Amino acid sequence: MHSTFIKLAAILGALAVALGAFGAHALKQRASEYALDIFETGVRYQFYHVIALLAAGILFREFGNKWMMYSGWLFVIGMLLFSGSLYLLTYIKIIDKPSLNWIGAITPLGGVAFIAGWICLLIGVGTK
């Protein structure tokens, strides 16, 4: 499992760099300042949790328990829900479709997954 988390961290980290560059260059000409802020929040939290996923993968070798596994998968789910919904919300703002703003309601679910991931990481390193 540890190599799966490390590989996912590498892929999602590369994606975060690409999305950050896309936001800094291509989106600047198309999106409002508000939409750019939304997008940048998604990229920032993706980066934070790529590092957390990498740590979970490395720590899994030492603390190979279910809590470490839950932690890693919750970080992945959190990135998909939290950052992914913010990327979609940015697109919705650019195309000016306010009827789709409900997508923003998904973001807190990703935040809950992040919090649960950190709690599972804590439990996982306390359980041998």
C-alpha positions, 0 to 999 in steps of 0.5 A, spaced: 500 500 500 505 504 501 508 504 494 500 506 491 500 512 496 507 514 494 505 513 486 499 517 487 502 523 491 507 523 485 501 523 480 497 528 484 503 533 485 505 533 478 498 535 477 498 540 482 504 543 479 500 543 472 494 546 475 498 552 478 501 554 472 495 553 468 491 558 473 497 563 474 497 564 466 491 561 462 486 563 467 488 570 469 486 572 462 479 569 463 477 568 470 475 574 475 479 575 481 474 571 485 474 565 481 482 565 481 482 565 488 477 559 488 482 556 484 488 557 487 485 555 494 484 548 490 491 548 488 494 550 495 490 544 499 491 539 493 499 541 494 498 540 502 495 534 502 499 531 496 505 532 502 500 528 507 499 523 502 506 522 501 507 522 508 502 516 509 505 512 504 512 513 507 509 512 514 505 506 512 512 502 512 513 503 519 506 503 521 502 498 516 495 498 519 488 500 517 488 507 520 494 509 515 491 506 509 484 510 511 489 516 512 492 515 505 485 514 502 481 519 505 487 524 503 485 522 496 478 523 497 479 529 500 483 532 494 478 529 489 472 532 493 475 539 496 480 541 490 476 538 485 469 541 486 473 548 487 476 547 480 469 545 477 466 551 481 472 556 478 469 553 471 462 555 473 464 562 474 468 563 468 462 560 463 457 564 468 452 558 470 450 560 477 445 555 476 451 550 477 453 553 484 451 548 488 457 544 486 460 548 492 456 544 497 461 538 495 467 542 498 466 541 505 465 534 504 472 534 502 474 538 508 471 533 512 475 527 509 482 531 510 480 532 517 478 525 518 485 523 514 489 527 519 485 524 525 487 517 522 494 518 521 494 520 528 491 514 530 495 510 525 502 512 528 499 511 535 498 504 533 503 499 532 
